[in-house]
Amino acid sequence: MKKFLYYILKVFLVGLILAYFISELSFWALRRGNFYKPTFVENTIKEKEVDYIILGASTALTGIDTELLDTLTGLKGYNLAIDDTGLPNSYLMLQHFLATGHTTQKVILVPTESSLTQPSSLSDNDYRFLMYNKKRYVQNYYQELEASTENIPVLSQTTYFPFLGLSYFNVELFFPSLVSLFQPNKHNRFNNKGDYSYPKNNFKGEGEKSKKVVIDFDNEYLKKIENLCDRMGVELIVYFPPIYNTEFLISENQLNIVNLTASFSSSKFFYDKIHINTEGKRKATLLLSEYFKIKY
């Protein structure tokens, strides 16, 4: 019996060591590549200082043509938005950008209505920072947001047990780590400026009633972004791209806001209700560039 238990213990320890080794190797491979935005920041952006960065979720990822904006304004920036995320992730990305030794003159933040009104929580794609799980600001982020849930704290505990995060997000992390190992310049649905575009489709907007929405800016993570920008001497610009049949009414505040929500009436510029397509993205960027030209 003792011999059997010893054998089981030995198999368990070997398996644990092997899982630890594979996990650390996978995270190393991810850090070496450019598959996700956090490593893109560290490995692709060579400039120590850029004119602007774009933060937000899918409406930010697909809402600005960064290359065109650079051409029209003479600025240089990158789109660091991550789809399916909220304002907490934007704050984490800003921390990460600064922690990797970069600086920016401006932050263009693209919040959604839901990100401003719903309670702060983990986002579906927060795992994309797990390769930096030993960084203090990443640890703090995971611990703070997991503390408000009843789920197993997989993200925060990956610091101590790296195989937890890798096994839980195996499709999202292990296979991309192999891609990063053999194709380190491969990106996950974004180009060399960090942009992604939705094509034209058959969105007609039938049944979508016109509405006006009052936007309140009383959000804890928006305030964290504001405070970090203030401390670093960075100008914060809040940008709302066009939304089909919707206009945001901005409540009184001290923020620097560009509100283009009601700029397009035709559905031909939209991929769906809240996302503009390639044509809409180009037109919205032209309007946004006018703001920069007038102000600067």
VOSEVEX-316068 format. One line per field, with one value per residue: residue number from 0; x, y, z of N, C-alpha, C in turn; residue in one letter. Coordinates in steps of 0.02 Angstrom, whole numbers, plus 50000, padded with zeros to 5 digits. Layout:
% residues N
n	c(NUM:...)
nX	c(X:...)
nY	c(Y:...)
nZ	c(Z:...)
caX	c(X:...)
caY	c(Y:...)
caZ	c(Z:...)
cX	c(X:...)
cY	c(Y:...)
cZ	c(Z:...)
res	c(A:...)
//
This chain:
% residues 296
n	c(0:1:2:3:4:5:6:7:8:9:10:11:12:13:14:15:16:17:18:19:20:21:22:23:24:25:26:27:28:29:30:31:32:33:34:35:36:37:38:39:40:41:42:43:44:45:46:47:48:49:50:51:52:53:54:55:56:57:58:59:60:61:62:63:64:65:66:67:68:69:70:71:72:73:74:75:76:77:78:79:80:81:82:83:84:85:86:87:88:89:90:91:92:93:94:95:96:97:98:99:100:101:102:103:104:105:106:107:108:109:110:111:112:113:114:115:116:117:118:119:120:121:122:123:124:125:126:127:128:129:130:131:132:133:134:135:136:137:138:139:140:141:142:143:144:145:146:147:148:149:150:151:152:153:154:155:156:157:158:159:160:161:162:163:164:165:166:167:168:169:170:171:172:173:174:175:176:177:178:179:180:181:182:183:184:185:186:187:188:189:190:191:192:193:194:195:196:197:198:199:200:201:202:203:204:205:206:207:208:209:210:211:212:213:214:215:216:217:218:219:220:221:222:223:224:225:226:227:228:229:230:231:232:233:234:235:236:237:238:239:240:241:242:243:244:245:246:247:248:249:250:251:252:253:254:255:256:257:258:259:260:261:262:263:264:265:266:267:268:269:270:271:272:273:274:275:276:277:278:279:280:281:282:283:284:285:286:287:288:289:290:291:292:293:294:295)
nX	c(50041:50096:50194:50117:50050:50161:50200:50089:50100:50222:50192:50097:50176:50269:50182:50134:50249:50279:50164:50179:50299:50262:50163:50233:50321:50230:50178:50295:50319:50207:50235:50343:50293:50171:50037:49925:49858:49926:50059:50091:50104:50223:50317:50304:50280:50393:50427:50467:50391:50229:50103:49968:49859:49732:49599:49483:49338:49262:49200:49294:49402:49360:49318:49397:49507:49664:49783:49742:49702:49825:49887:49807:49819:49952:49997:50055:50000:49928:49810:49749:49641:49536:49426:49265:49279:49285:49285:49374:49472:49526:49588:49685:49759:49812:49894:49982:50040:50111:50194:50279:50371:50334:50267:50132:50055:49919:49767:49643:49494:49367:49224:49082:48902:48855:48973:48994:48886:48859:48903:49075:49172:49253:49307:49267:49384:49493:49589:49693:49798:49865:49992:50073:50062:50138:50167:50145:50039:49952:49921:49856:49746:49674:49650:49572:49454:49410:49379:49252:49168:49093:49158:49288:49449:49533:49614:49689:49756:49839:49963:50030:50003:50030:49978:49842:49777:49817:49761:49626:49597:49634:49616:49619:49745:49850:49860:49875:50001:50084:50074:50133:50261:50312:50271:50302:50260:50128:49961:49811:49674:49698:49785:49949:49939:49854:49720:49556:49435:49262:49172:49066:48894:48728:48656:48512:48441:48308:48166:48234:48215:48230:48327:48370:48501:48548:48706:48801:48945:48991:49088:49190:49308:49328:49361:49481:49559:49559:49629:49754:49798:49806:49909:50016:50027:49952:49840:49668:49547:49381:49294:49152:49098:48997:48828:48696:48542:48544:48577:48692:48668:48759:48799:48832:49004:49183:49259:49351:49268:49220:49085:49011:48898:48771:48801:48788:48655:48617:48601:48698:48824:48849:48893:48825:48706:48787:48915:49020:49050:49179:49170:49100:49191:49298:49238:49201:49326:49376:49294:49334:49467:49453:49419:49542:49620:49561:49575:49712)
nY	c(49940:50063:50077:50092:50213:50297:50289:50350:50478:50516:50517:50618:50730:50737:50764:50889:50968:50961:51022:51150:51189:51186:51284:51401:51408:51428:51554:51629:51616:51684:51814:51841:51856:51941:51922:51958:52116:52169:52117:52163:52298:52299:52238:52284:52423:52540:52672:52780:52885:52928:53015:52991:52868:52745:52690:52567:52466:52356:52454:52553:52485:52463:52586:52695:52746:52727:52743:52828:52939:52979:53019:53127:53218:53229:53172:53035:52879:52738:52604:52533:52464:52333:52208:52162:52209:52317:52477:52453:52368:52456:52545:52459:52432:52558:52575:52470:52509:52624:52566:52488:52574:52671:52829:52946:53084:53106:53024:52939:52896:52777:52749:52641:52654:52556:52523:52634:52637:52513:52405:52390:52257:52098:52069:51979:51959:51982:51890:51907:51974:51885:51831:51920:51898:51909:52039:52178:52273:52203:52092:52160:52210:52093:52034:52132:52141:52008:51987:52033:51938:51773:51673:51551:51612:51616:51696:51784:51690:51629:51684:51614:51483:51443:51354:51354:51466:51441:51316:51340:51438:51373:51359:51492:51533:51431:51377:51499:51530:51439:51485:51610:51569:51515:51604:51748:51877:51874:51933:51948:51978:52118:52257:52327:52448:52425:52423:52362:52312:52314:52240:52298:52259:52188:52270:52354:52420:52406:52428:52490:52612:52787:52865:52959:52973:53008:53036:52990:53022:52966:52858:52737:52682:52762:52878:52834:52821:52955:53013:52949:52995:53131:53131:53090:53189:53183:53214:53186:53128:53101:53001:52976:52871:52863:52803:52701:52782:52842:52962:53031:53124:53238:53251:53383:53413:53404:53351:53324:53310:53223:53206:53107:53033:53051:53077:53007:52966:52871:52695:52632:52655:52574:52424:52353:52399:52471:52472:52540:52517:52485:52593:52686:52701:52767:52889:52936:52953:53057:53160:53162:53200:53332:53391:53382:53462:53587:53610:53594)
nZ	c(50000:50042:49945:49831:49860:49865:49733:49669:49724:49670:49532:49533:49574:49470:49364:49407:49405:49270:49216:49268:49205:49068:49069:49107:48999:48895:48929:48918:48780:48731:48779:48702:48576:48469:48475:48554:48614:48734:48726:48601:48628:48702:48617:48484:48473:48450:48476:48609:48651:48602:48506:48534:48609:48584:48681:48737:48696:48577:48498:48496:48442:48311:48271:48233:48107:48122:48050:47946:48023:48074:47954:47915:48019:48055:48169:48274:48321:48412:48411:48549:48594:48658:48613:48683:48817:48964:49049:49159:49100:49007:49090:49145:49030:49003:49116:49089:48968:49008:49104:49028:48983:48893:48839:48816:48735:48727:48773:48692:48739:48721:48777:48803:48818:48909:48978:49054:49139:49198:49338:49386:49324:49290:49122:48969:48896:48979:49011:48923:48974:49051:49028:49088:49222:49337:49357:49462:49447:49366:49445:49551:49484:49442:49568:49634:49554:49549:49679:49697:49647:49649:49590:49557:49592:49467:49382:49467:49546:49458:49461:49561:49532:49385:49291:49312:49250:49118:49090:49109:49014:48895:48753:48715:48758:48760:48626:48550:48606:48544:48414:48431:48461:48342:48244:48279:48242:48215:48226:48324:48249:48219:48145:48101:48163:48262:48232:48184:48063:48021:47890:47752:47764:47765:47851:47893:47987:48021:48123:48223:48335:48347:48473:48621:48736:48898:48959:49095:49192:49307:49356:49429:49371:49261:49328:49385:49271:49230:49340:49332:49208:49238:49335:49256:49165:49048:48916:48919:48810:48778:48672:48573:48454:48300:48322:48274:48245:48371:48495:48604:48748:48832:49000:49117:49141:49168:49069:48916:48773:48625:48530:48420:48402:48340:48209:48088:47984:47893:47869:47796:47838:47943:48030:48125:48253:48346:48295:48173:47997:47872:47782:47860:47963:47901:47867:47994:48051:47973:48020:48155:48139:48102:48221:48291:48209:48225:48362:48388)
caX	c(50000:50140:50226:50067:50041:50222:50197:50039:50129:50274:50158:50067:50228:50296:50131:50131:50309:50271:50112:50210:50347:50225:50129:50282:50345:50177:50176:50356:50308:50159:50270:50391:50257:50129:49971:49876:49876:49976:50127:50100:50129:50293:50362:50297:50285:50464:50434:50459:50334:50184:50057:49905:49839:49660:49579:49412:49318:49257:49182:49357:49443:49336:49287:49444:49560:49722:49830:49713:49705:49895:49899:49768:49837:50024:50011:50070:49971:49912:49746:49762:49577:49525:49355:49233:49307:49254:49331:49429:49525:49559:49634:49741:49801:49849:49947:50030:50076:50159:50242:50327:50420:50307:50227:50089:50030:49847:49730:49576:49455:49304:49181:49014:48852:48853:49034:48989:48829:48857:48955:49140:49180:49299:49282:49279:49451:49544:49642:49746:49854:49891:50064:50106:50029:50182:50171:50105:49978:49907:49898:49808:49685:49637:49627:49520:49392:49387:49353:49180:49132:49093:49192:49356:49494:49582:49660:49736:49795:49887:50029:50061:49992:50021:49938:49771:49754:49828:49714:49558:49592:49682:49609:49637:49815:49900:49870:49909:50071:50119:50077:50184:50327:50335:50255:50297:50230:50057:49914:49743:49622:49715:49842:50009:49922:49808:49651:49518:49378:49204:49155:48996:48848:48660:48620:48465:48416:48236:48141:48275:48186:48277:48324:48421:48523:48588:48766:48829:49016:49008:49112:49252:49367:49340:49398:49549:49594:49570:49681:49818:49817:49826:49974:50068:50026:49923:49774:49616:49493:49329:49266:49095:49088:48927:48785:48637:48480:48554:48616:48710:48663:48814:48786:48884:49065:49245:49296:49360:49226:49202:49024:48988:48848:48715:48829:48767:48584:48608:48624:48752:48888:48851:48895:48766:48681:48837:48980:49023:49088:49239:49152:49084:49253:49336:49202:49206:49395:49381:49264:49377:49528:49436:49424:49613:49646:49535:49601:49785)
caY	c(50000:50121:50081:50119:50283:50330:50293:50400:50542:50531:50535:50684:50781:50743:50799:50958:51002:50965:51073:51214:51203:51201:51348:51456:51410:51458:51626:51657:51620:51738:51877:51848:51871:52000:51897:51998:52186:52185:52103:52210:52360:52292:52212:52316:52496:52556:52741:52790:52931:52935:53072:52969:52798:52736:52639:52552:52398:52345:52516:52588:52444:52469:52652:52746:52725:52759:52763:52887:52995:53002:53054:53190:53265:53232:53140:52964:52845:52667:52583:52480:52440:52261:52195:52128:52232:52377:52529:52426:52344:52515:52570:52413:52442:52621:52559:52427:52551:52666:52523:52461:52626:52716:52886:52974:53151:53104:52961:52942:52844:52766:52708:52627:52672:52505:52525:52691:52631:52449:52397:52367:52185:52068:52063:51914:51953:52003:51839:51925:52001:51833:51819:51968:51886:51925:52112:52198:52306:52151:52056:52202:52214:52030:52024:52180:52126:51941:51990:52050:51883:51710:51623:51533:51666:51586:51745:51807:51634:51607:51707:51563:51419:51465:51306:51368:51509:51410:51261:51368:51473:51336:51376:51563:51547:51381:51375:51561:51529:51403:51532:51661:51537:51504:51663:51800:51939:51862:51971:51922:52023:52188:52269:52353:52507:52403:52430:52308:52342:52274:52252:52316:52202:52207:52302:52404:52458:52402:52420:52528:52677:52840:52879:53002:52944:53052:53000:53011:53002:52947:52789:52734:52670:52823:52923:52808:52840:53027:53027:52926:53042:53193:53120:53082:53246:53159:53242:53135:53145:53050:53002:52933:52864:52860:52747:52706:52807:52857:53021:53039:53191:53239:53288:53433:53384:53439:53310:53345:53260:53227:53166:53099:52979:53065:53105:52970:52945:52815:52631:52606:52665:52533:52351:52338:52459:52511:52469:52565:52475:52516:52659:52729:52714:52818:52953:52958:52975:53123:53207:53166:53237:53403:53412:53390:53519:53648:53620:53595)
caZ	c(50000:50045:49881:49784:49876:49844:49660:49653:49742:49621:49469:49544:49575:49402:49326:49430:49380:49197:49203:49284:49153:49006:49078:49104:48930:48855:48944:48889:48708:48720:48791:48647:48514:48462:48459:48589:48620:48785:48701:48545:48658:48723:48565:48419:48476:48463:48501:48681:48660:48545:48514:48565:48606:48587:48729:48737:48677:48505:48464:48488:48397:48242:48261:48211:48062:48153:47998:47913:48070:48074:47891:47912:48073:48067:48233:48271:48378:48406:48439:48599:48617:48659:48609:48740:48880:48990:49071:49199:49056:48978:49143:49148:48970:49012:49163:49055:48919:49044:49139:48980:48966:48843:48860:48764:48750:48731:48774:48664:48773:48686:48820:48782:48868:48961:49019:49100:49184:49233:49389:49361:49331:49242:49053:48938:48868:49027:49012:48876:49013:49096:49019:49133:49287:49394:49364:49519:49427:49339:49504:49587:49443:49448:49638:49650:49520:49567:49747:49695:49617:49686:49549:49577:49569:49422:49355:49518:49573:49407:49482:49602:49499:49316:49252:49321:49196:49053:49079:49106:48950:48854:48682:48707:48777:48741:48554:48530:48625:48490:48357:48448:48460:48273:48205:48331:48217:48202:48268:48331:48224:48217:48100:48132:48203:48314:48209:48152:48027:48002:47819:47738:47764:47747:47906:47870:48044:48029:48191:48271:48348:48366:48545:48650:48799:48941:48981:49159:49195:49376:49351:49468:49330:49223:49373:49391:49209:49234:49389:49306:49156:49271:49366:49205:49119:48985:48901:48908:48764:48777:48604:48560:48382:48280:48339:48231:48274:48442:48511:48674:48777:48880:49061:49133:49168:49151:49021:48847:48740:48554:48527:48351:48402:48294:48148:48028:47984:47848:47894:47754:47872:48004:48028:48166:48285:48382:48262:48105:47950:47844:47755:47916:48000:47865:47873:48064:48061:47943:48067:48214:48121:48103:48291:48307:48171:48255:48430:48392)
cX	c(50043:50175:50180:50056:50101:50222:50148:50066:50181:50244:50128:50119:50258:50246:50127:50190:50303:50220:50140:50258:50312:50191:50177:50311:50294:50174:50237:50347:50259:50193:50318:50357:50216:50056:49915:49903:49929:50048:50143:50128:50203:50340:50359:50307:50356:50473:50425:50401:50294:50136:49992:49901:49762:49644:49504:49399:49311:49238:49244:49402:49425:49312:49332:49495:49624:49772:49806:49716:49775:49910:49867:49793:49912:50044:50032:50043:49955:49844:49758:49697:49573:49450:49330:49265:49269:49307:49387:49487:49562:49608:49695:49787:49841:49906:50002:50072:50129:50213:50294:50375:50397:50272:50185:50066:49955:49822:49661:49538:49387:49259:49113:48965:48852:48915:49032:48936:48829:48913:49019:49148:49233:49266:49301:49351:49507:49601:49701:49804:49888:49965:50105:50080:50073:50193:50123:50039:49928:49879:49844:49741:49643:49610:49569:49453:49366:49359:49279:49138:49136:49129:49261:49405:49551:49635:49712:49781:49845:49957:50067:50055:49978:49979:49863:49744:49761:49778:49643:49546:49637:49676:49633:49711:49865:49912:49898:49983:50113:50126:50132:50254:50355:50320:50247:50264:50156:50014:49846:49692:49639:49778:49900:49998:49874:49735:49622:49457:49323:49186:49084:48954:48778:48621:48577:48435:48341:48216:48180:48246:48239:48270:48381:48437:48566:48646:48794:48900:49039:49027:49180:49314:49380:49379:49470:49590:49609:49628:49750:49843:49841:49896:50031:50070:50000:49854:49725:49561:49443:49293:49209:49084:49014:48892:48721:48575:48485:48597:48629:48703:48712:48796:48845:48944:49125:49286:49300:49325:49215:49143:48999:48931:48793:48739:48804:48694:48573:48637:48683:48820:48898:48855:48838:48749:48737:48905:48975:49064:49147:49226:49137:49145:49295:49303:49207:49276:49407:49351:49307:49440:49515:49439:49496:49641:49624:49568:49677:49817)
cY	c(50063:50132:50111:50193:50325:50340:50347:50470:50563:50553:50605:50740:50792:50781:50872:50997:51012:51019:51143:51235:51223:51269:51406:51463:51444:51534:51662:51666:51676:51806:51892:51871:51935:51982:51938:52069:52200:52172:52145:52275:52355:52277:52248:52391:52515:52626:52744:52836:52934:52993:53052:52893:52796:52678:52628:52480:52395:52409:52560:52551:52455:52539:52707:52714:52761:52783:52826:52948:53023:53043:53122:53241:53274:53202:53068:52930:52773:52653:52523:52452:52364:52248:52157:52146:52294:52427:52504:52402:52402:52545:52525:52422:52506:52610:52519:52467:52593:52624:52494:52514:52674:52775:52910:53043:53151:53032:52975:52883:52839:52721:52695:52650:52621:52507:52582:52679:52566:52445:52369:52293:52161:52063:51996:51905:51978:51952:51859:51961:51947:51818:51867:51959:51903:52000:52134:52230:52256:52110:52095:52205:52151:52020:52070:52160:52056:51940:52003:51995:51821:51655:51607:51585:51639:51636:51767:51751:51607:51630:51652:51493:51432:51418:51317:51409:51477:51355:51287:51402:51439:51354:51447:51577:51495:51380:51440:51563:51491:51447:51583:51633:51532:51562:51723:51865:51932:51900:51937:51976:52097:52196:52301:52418:52489:52405:52364:52339:52290:52290:52278:52252:52227:52238:52359:52446:52456:52392:52458:52598:52727:52855:52926:52976:52994:53012:53032:52984:52984:52873:52785:52723:52726:52873:52900:52826:52914:53043:53007:52973:53108:53187:53118:53139:53229:53190:53185:53163:53087:53055:52952:52929:52859:52796:52755:52728:52823:52920:53023:53112:53194:53282:53334:53399:53424:53402:53343:53293:53276:53179:53164:53048:52990:53090:53072:52949:52884:52751:52603:52613:52617:52458:52322:52403:52502:52511:52497:52518:52513:52586:52709:52748:52769:52887:52980:52984:53044:53176:53217:53207:53312:53432:53426:53452:53585:53661:53629:53628)
cZ	c(50000:49977:49829:49796:49855:49768:49638:49667:49691:49555:49475:49541:49506:49358:49343:49403:49304:49179:49215:49228:49088:49010:49072:49034:48885:48866:48916:48813:48691:48728:48734:48583:48517:48451:48491:48601:48675:48761:48640:48571:48673:48665:48498:48421:48498:48491:48576:48696:48596:48558:48548:48564:48613:48634:48726:48719:48601:48467:48453:48438:48325:48225:48236:48164:48083:48101:47961:47959:48074:48012:47889:47962:48083:48134:48221:48333:48362:48439:48484:48628:48611:48660:48671:48807:48903:49013:49117:49155:49023:49028:49149:49089:48976:49061:49129:49005:48953:49078:49092:48954:48913:48876:48801:48785:48762:48737:48745:48692:48739:48729:48786:48836:48926:49006:49069:49153:49225:49286:49359:49374:49282:49174:49023:48915:48915:49032:48968:48910:49055:49086:49062:49204:49347:49402:49419:49498:49396:49397:49540:49550:49450:49519:49655:49618:49535:49638:49750:49664:49662:49647:49578:49550:49525:49400:49407:49544:49521:49423:49520:49571:49425:49273:49261:49263:49128:49039:49072:49039:48899:48780:48669:48721:48751:48666:48526:48550:48573:48428:48370:48446:48390:48226:48252:48307:48201:48252:48270:48311:48236:48174:48138:48171:48260:48294:48184:48119:48016:47930:47812:47740:47748:47804:47880:47927:48052:48102:48243:48278:48369:48441:48565:48720:48837:48970:49045:49164:49265:49378:49384:49424:49281:49265:49383:49329:49209:49281:49365:49251:49186:49301:49315:49155:49050:48976:48886:48864:48763:48710:48599:48485:48364:48302:48300:48271:48349:48449:48586:48694:48836:48941:49076:49166:49144:49098:48953:48802:48666:48545:48454:48346:48351:48227:48084:48034:47941:47877:47854:47786:47931:47988:48069:48203:48316:48349:48191:48062:47922:47817:47810:47957:47967:47874:47944:48079:48031:47990:48129:48199:48120:48173:48310:48271:48202:48322:48432:48331)
res	c(M:K:K:F:L:Y:Y:I:L:K:V:F:L:V:G:L:I:L:A:Y:F:I:S:E:L:S:F:W:A:L:R:R:G:N:F:Y:K:P:T:F:V:E:N:T:I:K:E:K:E:V:D:Y:I:I:L:G:A:S:T:A:L:T:G:I:D:T:E:L:L:D:T:L:T:G:L:K:G:Y:N:L:A:I:D:D:T:G:L:P:N:S:Y:L:M:L:Q:H:F:L:A:T:G:H:T:T:Q:K:V:I:L:V:P:T:E:S:S:L:T:Q:P:S:S:L:S:D:N:D:Y:R:F:L:M:Y:N:K:K:R:Y:V:Q:N:Y:Y:Q:E:L:E:A:S:T:E:N:I:P:V:L:S:Q:T:T:Y:F:P:F:L:G:L:S:Y:F:N:V:E:L:F:F:P:S:L:V:S:L:F:Q:P:N:K:H:N:R:F:N:N:K:G:D:Y:S:Y:P:K:N:N:F:K:G:E:G:E:K:S:K:K:V:V:I:D:F:D:N:E:Y:L:K:K:I:E:N:L:C:D:R:M:G:V:E:L:I:V:Y:F:P:P:I:Y:N:T:E:F:L:I:S:E:N:Q:L:N:I:V:N:L:T:A:S:F:S:S:S:K:F:F:Y:D:K:I:H:I:N:T:E:G:K:R:K:A:T:L:L:L:S:E:Y:F:K:I:K:Y)
//
